[in-house]
């Protein structure tokens, strides 16, 4: 566990960046559900992850990568019902 306030602040900023992107993808999926299947959403998060990584937002990129993997997993696993 890191007790450095600057590191904690940086982690929070990275999480905020990733959360804003995830929220944007969710809003788009809700607005256009016919165009947004599970694979498309996972791909959008992967594209966003690549861009965040390119811009040096490595913490946000890691979160987006993790979320893209989870979104891309088949439903029905981990207690989820399809």
C-alpha positions, 0 to 999 in steps of 0.5 A: 500500500502506498502512503505517498499523497502524490502517488495516491492523487496520481492514481485517483486521477488515472482512475477518474480518466478511465471512469470518464471513458467507461461512462462515455462508452456506457452512455453511447451503448445505452443510446444506440443499443442496436449498434453496441454489442459486447464485442464492440464495447470491448473493442472501444475500451481497447482502442481507448486503452491504446490512446491513453497509453500513447498519451502516458496515462498508464494507470488509466490504460491499465484499468481500461485494459482490465475492463475490456477483458472483463466486458469481452468475457462470455456472459454466464461465467462468474455468477452472471446470467446471460 
